[in-house]
Each structure stands twice: as structure tokens, then as C-alpha cells.
Amino acid sequence: MTILRTAFFEANLSAEEKEDFYQYMQQVVAPIIDTFPHNQGVVLSKPEFIESEAHQEVLLIMQHSYANKALMQQALDSEQRIQSMNATKKIIEKYNIRVHHMNLIQD
């Protein structure tokens, strides 16, 4: 079993703002998350197209994975998590981005 810590980022941004957001997440936030204890990898996914009218503002889905819930909790309790929260806060406040977190199980 693998736990996928998943964040959905939503906002109505211009093409230039989206590019700035994507670059920041890839170059600043993801490398910090990659240093979380027990992290098995970070994946950033940009929607190619969204069928649901209700979710047209989804910009990015970010996932990082852990072997189990206890190891994920150790990562979330780490100093690196505080660093990633501070880095993420800068970009989400800059563009008024909404963030939704889910923890998914992958068998």
C-alpha cells in the first residue's frame, strides 16, 4: 500500500500567471518536498483538458508518496514541511490560489 499526499491548486489565472506559478512550483516547492523524510517522489501534473464545468480552474495536481501513513506523518512533522509551507504560501497568496488536500491509497 502507498499513501499519495495529493494537493489540488485552483485559481483563475492568465497564461503568464500560470507559467509563473508552474515554474515556481517546479523550481522552488517540489525540490523542498523531495527532501521530506521517507518521500518516494513528487509528481506535478497539469490538466490537459477538464471535462467538468465545476473544475475548470484546477491548475495543478501535486502528489508525493509514502509507504504508509506513519511515514507520511513523519514527513508532515518535519522541518522540511515547514519550509515547503512557507514557500507555497508565497505563491498562493500572490495569485489567491485555493488548495485542497487529499490522502489517497494506492494498492
N, C-alpha and C positions, 0 to 999 in steps of 0.2 A: 504494500500500500504506500502511496506517495500523497503528501499533502501539497496542494497547489495554492499558495497565497496569491490571490488574484485581486487586482485593482483595476477598476474601470474609470477612466477620466472622461468627463463630459464638459463641453462648452461650445459656444457658437463663435468660432474664430475665423478670421480672414486666412487666406492661403499663406501669407507671410507670417502671421502669428502662429499658425500650425507648424510651419517649418521651424520657427524659433523654438517652439515647445518640443517638437520631436528631437531636435539637436540637443537641447538641454537635457532631456530625459536620457538620451543615449550616451551623451558625453559626461554628464555630471551624476545623475541619480543612479542609473543602472550600475556603474562601476562601484559605487558605495555599497549597494545591495549585494553585489557579487562578493563582497568581503564579509557578509554576515556569517557567523558560525554555522556550520552544518548545511549551508546553502548548496544545493545541487545544480544551480544555474538560474539565470534570469533570461526571460524571453519577453521582448516587446513586440506587440502585434498591432499594426494599423489596419482598420477596416478597409477592405477593398470596395465593398458596397454594403449598404444596410437596408434590409427589406422592411423592417418595422418602422413605421412613421414615428413611433414614440421614442425611438433611439437614434435619431438622425444626428445628434450632437456627440455621439461617442467618438472620441479622438484616438484613444489608445487603450489597449489592454496589456497590463504588465503582470507577469507571473514569475514567481520564484518558488522553488520546490524543496521539500524536506522529506526525509524518510518516514517521519512520524510527527505527531502533534507535539510531543515533549521537546523534540529537537527544534521544531518551529518556534516554540515558546522561548527557548534559549536564545534563538536569533532575535526574536522580538524584544527580549530583555537586554540586548547588547548595546554597547556604546555606539556601534555602527548604525543601529536602528535610529538612535537619536540624531546622528549625522544625516541620515537619509531623510528623516522627517523635516529637519531644518532646511535641507536642500530642496525638497519637494515643496515645502511651504512657500519658498520664494516664487516659484513658477506658478503655483496655483493661485496665489494672491495677485500676481502680476496680471493674469488673464481671467480671474474669477472662475476658476475651474472647479467643478464638483467631482468628488472622488467617492467611489463606492468600493468597499472591500468585501470579498467572499473567500472562504477557505473551502476548496473543493477536494474531493478524494478521487484519486486515480488508482484503479486496481491494476 
